[in-house]
Structure formats: C-alpha cells, structure tokens
Amino acid sequence: MTKTIALLSAALICVLPALAASLRAQEKHPDFTGVYFPINPFGNVRPTPATPPAPAAGNRGTTPPRPVLVLDGREGRPDNAPKLTPEYLAKWEVIRKSRMAGSPEYDPNVRCVSGGMPNMMSMTYGMEVQQTADRITIYGELNDVYRRIYLDGRKASAKVLDDPTFAGYSTGHWEGDTLVVDTVAIREDGLFDTFSPHSDQFTVRERIRFVSPGVLEDQFTNMDPKALVEPFHSVRTYRKAAPPNDQLREFSCAEGLGSTK
C-alpha cells in the first residue's frame, strides 16, 4: 500500500506542474465579455452632412439617435476604398447607380438584413460579447447581428462551405493576448466597406485585442483573389460600457418595412 501511494505521489508530482502551466496559459487569455459601443461607428468613411451624430460610446442618454450612414456613391469611389478588379469595379458601378436611383436592392439597412462580414462589425448601436473556453458569441443590436467564433479547434465542414451565411463561419485561436479569427463561407451577395462587392472566395481575418483597459481593437484583413487587387485592411475600436449603460435594446426591423413590393 505504501508503495502504491508513493507511485501515485510521484505521478501527481509529474502531472501537477503541467496542469498548473496549462491553467496559467488559460489565465493569460483576456476575457472580452461585456457590452461595447464603437468609438468611431463609421470608420474612415466620410459621412454626408445629413448624417445624424453617432451616439456617445457607452452612453446613450435619454433619447439616443439611431444613425445609419447612407452611402449612394454620389461622390464616386473614395480613395481609401478597397481596390477592386475590373470585373468587380463594374459590379460596384451597377450598385452605385442603383443606390443613387433610390432603389433598396443593394441596401441591407433598407431591406432589414445583416450587413454581412465584416460590415456587421461596425456595430453602430453596440454589441454584447459572451466568452467561454470553447467559443465567443457576439450579438449586435442593429438588425439582430449574431456571430459565433469557435475556439475548440473545429474546422468548417463541406456542408458549412456549401451553405454560406451573412456572418460566415468563424474559428479562432489565441496568439498571446490576441485572438486571431478566420471567417469563411460568407454570402456572396453581402457587401463590405463602402458597399464593395465580393466573390464566393472572400475571407476575413481578424486580430482582436485590448489596446488599453476597456478598449477593444479589431484589425481586419479582407482577402478575395477574384474581387480584390490586394488584401484590404481596416480597423475598428470599441469601448466597454459600464452599468447602467451596458444594455442593448431591441432593434425590430423584420416586419417587412424594407420590402420592395
């Protein structure tokens, strides 16, 4: 019996350091759980004078405005927009003329549908992040945006790849305190940046981290061998809200208000 106990003790001595190291590694991963509001909801896009002001990050006030930046391409294509191949620049021109004519065909906000990845991460009205060991779930108030980022090593199956969605299929891994996320299977009819079209080969890589206490940064690299001349990079930042301002509201846009009938 004494020999058995000695063997068990020796085994525990070998296992415990490895277990402790694993736990320490897990503790190094930041916890993104919380409610966030964008620091600059419209990124680098130049809003038109008619655009209402964005809500203060983390503080809505008593009657918060609901700004939606409407882009119709009237001023042409911004210099800082993604560089499209000739085929997709022609597609963009079709979209531009449609929007200038007032058609809702290519305007997800009017049609009450998700802006798709990565546009959906503008999170104009805020987002809530829930984090566990194997996944991160993100809910955005505008048009009921919903994402899952799997952290357990799974890969997109053939079934997933054959059924693209607005949010796509996201998997992530940690590199120190940075979460690296790859998103595939994004719907081809979604748009990104200044309503730029993309192909079925469009993918997004994110690097998400805290850059200061309560300030979350999301760096995007958008890649598409058919639609983009070169990868397109952009950055979004969000500030974590404190109680009682850490609440999202219902955004009910699914009653057919955006119907084209």
C-alpha positions as a printed NumPy array, in Angstrom:
array([[  0.   ,   0.   ,   0.   ],
       [  2.835,   2.323,   0.885],
       [  4.499,   1.577,  -2.461],
       [  1.225,   2.361,  -4.31 ],
       [  0.862,   5.671,  -2.511],
       [  4.453,   6.507,  -3.332],
       [  3.859,   5.777,  -7.03 ],
       [  0.689,   7.894,  -7.06 ],
       [  2.514,  10.721,  -5.342],
       [  5.281,  10.566,  -7.92 ],
       [  2.728,  10.639, -10.745],
       [  0.987,  13.663,  -9.241],
       [  4.317,  15.451,  -8.887],
       [  4.859,  14.942, -12.628],
       [  1.307,  15.931, -13.656],
       [  0.703,  18.942, -11.425],
       [  3.357,  21.23 , -12.984],
       [  1.93 ,  20.581, -16.458],
       [ -1.604,  21.21 , -15.206],
       [ -0.526,  24.397, -13.46 ],
       [  1.202,  25.586, -16.633],
       [ -1.951,  24.886, -18.64 ],
       [ -4.078,  26.829, -16.184],
       [ -1.619,  29.718, -16.236],
       [ -1.775,  29.759, -20.043],
       [ -5.578,  29.911, -19.924],
       [ -5.442,  32.738, -17.417],
       [ -3.316,  34.744, -19.861],
       [ -6.16 ,  34.911, -22.345],
       [ -8.136,  38.116, -21.864],
       [-11.859,  37.934, -21.225],
       [-13.755,  40.035, -23.783],
       [-17.129,  39.501, -22.081],
       [-19.16 ,  42.702, -21.888],
       [-21.157,  45.289, -23.821],
       [-19.254,  47.573, -26.197],
       [-20.029,  50.632, -28.281],
       [-17.977,  51.742, -31.292],
       [-15.593,  54.624, -30.762],
       [-15.908,  55.632, -34.416],
       [-19.052,  53.971, -35.84 ],
       [-18.371,  54.992, -39.43 ],
       [-14.656,  54.202, -39.584],
       [-12.812,  56.235, -42.194],
       [-15.846,  56.79 , -44.397],
       [-16.782,  60.432, -44.904],
       [-20.438,  60.844, -43.818],
       [-22.71 ,  63.202, -45.687],
       [-23.758,  66.416, -43.875],
       [-27.248,  64.985, -43.393],
       [-25.95 ,  62.113, -41.294],
       [-27.047,  62.485, -37.641],
       [-24.317,  62.328, -34.972],
       [-23.276,  58.958, -33.617],
       [-24.207,  58.033, -30.024],
       [-21.505,  58.594, -27.431],
       [-19.612,  55.395, -26.744],
       [-21.118,  53.602, -23.769],
       [-23.706,  56.277, -23.087],
       [-26.953,  56.584, -24.98 ],
       [-28.671,  59.28 , -22.989],
       [-32.442,  59.55 , -22.679],
       [-33.303,  59.767, -26.384],
       [-30.375,  58.26 , -28.272],
       [-30.182,  58.909, -32.012],
       [-30.135,  55.955, -34.374],
       [-27.662,  56.971, -37.088],
       [-27.409,  54.914, -40.241],
       [-24.801,  56.121, -42.696],
       [-26.379,  56.1  , -46.144],
       [-23.853,  55.767, -48.947],
       [-25.039,  56.046, -52.522],
       [-21.771,  56.646, -54.371],
       [-22.763,  60.128, -55.465],
       [-19.221,  61.347, -54.779],
       [-17.629,  58.426, -56.575],
       [-15.404,  55.801, -55.015],
       [-13.295,  57.006, -52.055],
       [ -9.517,  56.852, -52.402],
       [ -9.279,  54.665, -49.309],
       [-11.83 ,  52.117, -50.57 ],
       [-10.77 ,  48.545, -51.41 ],
       [ -9.071,  48.225, -54.805],
       [-11.388,  46.124, -56.944],
       [-10.552,  44.15 , -60.062],
       [-12.15 ,  45.47 , -63.279],
       [-14.907,  42.844, -63.14 ],
       [-15.943,  43.811, -59.63 ],
       [-15.467,  47.516, -60.187],
       [-18.1  ,  47.161, -62.917],
       [-20.359,  45.388, -60.404],
       [-19.812,  48.255, -57.961],
       [-20.859,  50.738, -60.633],
       [-24.161,  48.867, -61.048],
       [-24.695,  49.022, -57.28 ],
       [-23.8  ,  52.718, -57.21 ],
       [-26.33 ,  53.61 , -59.908],
       [-28.994,  51.561, -58.151],
       [-28.447,  53.366, -54.855],
       [-28.342,  56.774, -56.487],
       [-31.733,  55.95 , -58.043],
       [-33.108,  55.281, -54.56 ],
       [-33.543,  51.541, -55.042],
       [-33.317,  49.339, -51.911],
       [-31.975,  46.404, -53.954],
       [-28.395,  46.775, -52.71 ],
       [-29.042,  48.473, -49.354],
       [-29.106,  45.951, -46.487],
       [-30.355,  48.547, -43.98 ],
       [-33.459,  49.294, -46.041],
       [-34.031,  45.578, -46.639],
       [-33.637,  44.79 , -42.925],
       [-30.882,  42.238, -43.454],
       [-27.441,  41.879, -41.977],
       [-24.629,  43.934, -43.456],
       [-22.578,  40.725, -43.572],
       [-18.965,  40.252, -42.571],
       [-17.051,  42.415, -41.948],
       [-19.568,  45.282, -42.273],
       [-21.657,  43.84 , -39.451],
       [-18.769,  44.553, -37.062],
       [-19.33 ,  48.295, -37.388],
       [-21.805,  47.62 , -34.545],
       [-23.291,  51.09 , -34.867],
       [-25.66 ,  50.586, -31.928],
       [-23.399,  48.393, -29.816],
       [-22.648,  44.715, -29.294],
       [-22.585,  42.197, -26.474],
       [-19.755,  39.665, -26.225],
       [-20.116,  36.413, -24.287],
       [-16.965,  34.337, -23.881],
       [-16.446,  30.755, -22.762],
       [-13.484,  28.405, -23.139],
       [-14.675,  26.935, -26.448],
       [-16.452,  29.824, -28.173],
       [-17.192,  33.529, -28.288],
       [-20.702,  34.696, -29.121],
       [-21.327,  38.229, -30.386],
       [-24.739,  39.846, -30.558],
       [-25.181,  43.195, -32.286],
       [-28.269,  45.335, -31.853],
       [-28.547,  46.555, -35.472],
       [-30.619,  44.055, -37.482],
       [-30.051,  41.367, -34.832],
       [-26.462,  40.576, -35.827],
       [-25.287,  37.25 , -34.392],
       [-21.86 ,  35.595, -34.622],
       [-20.141,  32.574, -33.136],
       [-16.362,  32.231, -33.054],
       [-15.32 ,  28.655, -32.273],
       [-12.147,  28.239, -30.217],
       [-12.073,  24.448, -29.848],
       [-10.104,  23.643, -32.99 ],
       [-13.015,  22.664, -35.223],
       [-12.908,  23.371, -38.96 ],
       [-15.589,  24.332, -41.46 ],
       [-17.185,  21.22 , -42.942],
       [-18.161,  20.772, -46.593],
       [-21.788,  21.313, -45.544],
       [-20.877,  24.67 , -43.988],
       [-18.862,  25.759, -47.011],
       [-21.781,  24.882, -49.299],
       [-24.217,  26.968, -47.237],
       [-22.693,  30.457, -46.804],
       [-24.278,  32.955, -44.426],
       [-24.023,  36.692, -43.785],
       [-21.857,  36.138, -40.696],
       [-19.88 ,  33.318, -42.294],
       [-18.196,  30.596, -40.272],
       [-15.599,  31.835, -37.779],
       [-12.859,  29.898, -35.993],
       [-10.241,  31.408, -33.735],
       [ -7.081,  30.743, -31.795],
       [ -5.015,  32.731, -29.316],
       [ -1.642,  34.252, -30.036],
       [ -0.718,  35.589, -26.623],
       [ -3.321,  38.185, -25.69 ],
       [ -4.597,  38.481, -29.29 ],
       [ -7.486,  36.458, -30.676],
       [ -6.9  ,  35.56 , -34.335],
       [-10.146,  34.774, -36.176],
       [-10.625,  33.382, -39.68 ],
       [-14.052,  33.657, -41.295],
       [-15.085,  31.732, -44.4  ],
       [-18.387,  30.79 , -46.106],
       [-19.602,  34.394, -46.373],
       [-22.604,  35.028, -48.6  ],
       [-21.591,  36.355, -51.995],
       [-24.48 ,  38.852, -52.072],
       [-23.129,  40.601, -48.985],
       [-21.18 ,  43.844, -49.321],
       [-18.23 ,  45.21 , -47.38 ],
       [-16.637,  48.565, -46.711],
       [-18.211,  51.219, -48.984],
       [-20.693,  48.67 , -50.343],
       [-17.941,  46.847, -52.24 ],
       [-18.984,  43.559, -53.869],
       [-17.003,  40.368, -53.376],
       [-16.891,  36.826, -54.712],
       [-17.591,  33.438, -53.131],
       [-13.866,  33.223, -52.308],
       [-13.995,  36.183, -49.925],
       [-12.472,  35.564, -46.476],
       [-11.769,  37.739, -43.462],
       [ -9.015,  37.503, -40.86 ],
       [ -9.342,  39.442, -37.601],
       [ -6.873,  40.199, -34.839],
       [ -8.812,  41.19 , -31.726],
       [ -7.179,  42.521, -28.561],
       [ -7.408,  45.057, -25.78 ],
       [ -5.239,  48.064, -26.632],
       [ -5.966,  49.739, -23.282],
       [ -8.258,  48.95 , -20.344],
       [-11.785,  48.514, -21.709],
       [-10.848,  49.447, -25.291],
       [-11.125,  46.598, -27.781],
       [ -9.448,  46.751, -31.181],
       [-10.41 ,  44.612, -34.179],
       [ -7.983,  44.595, -37.12 ],
       [ -9.435,  43.218, -40.359],
       [ -7.676,  41.786, -43.378],
       [-10.147,  41.136, -46.197],
       [ -8.964,  38.775, -48.94 ],
       [-10.52 ,  37.807, -52.26 ],
       [ -8.426,  36.568, -55.218],
       [-11.238,  37.317, -57.674],
       [-12.578,  40.672, -56.462],
       [ -9.624,  42.395, -54.807],
       [ -6.386,  43.58 , -56.401],
       [ -4.75 ,  43.292, -52.971],
       [ -5.866,  42.481, -49.411],
       [ -7.8  ,  45.31 , -47.798],
       [ -7.007,  46.301, -44.202],
       [ -9.204,  48.211, -41.782],
       [ -9.507,  48.72 , -38.016],
       [-12.446,  49.159, -35.648],
       [-12.293,  50.055, -31.964],
       [-14.919,  49.673, -29.259],
       [-15.205,  50.904, -25.675],
       [-16.613,  48.671, -22.958],
       [-19.673,  50.134, -21.276],
       [-20.165,  50.255, -17.524],
       [-23.503,  49.84 , -15.701],
       [-26.13 ,  51.166, -16.157],
       [-25.158,  51.881, -19.783],
       [-24.257,  48.257, -20.583],
       [-27.639,  47.411, -22.094],
       [-28.674,  46.825, -25.683],
       [-32.188,  47.457, -26.954],
       [-34.391,  45.557, -29.345],
       [-33.977,  46.607, -32.954],
       [-37.118,  45.31 , -34.634],
       [-36.617,  45.585, -38.377],
       [-38.035,  42.298, -39.522],
       [-41.692,  43.206, -40.062],
       [-41.313,  43.763, -43.787],
       [-40.612,  47.504, -43.563],
       [-37.813,  47.055, -46.08 ],
       [-39.948,  45.194, -48.604],
       [-39.525,  46.19 , -52.237],
       [-43.14 ,  45.312, -53.03 ]])
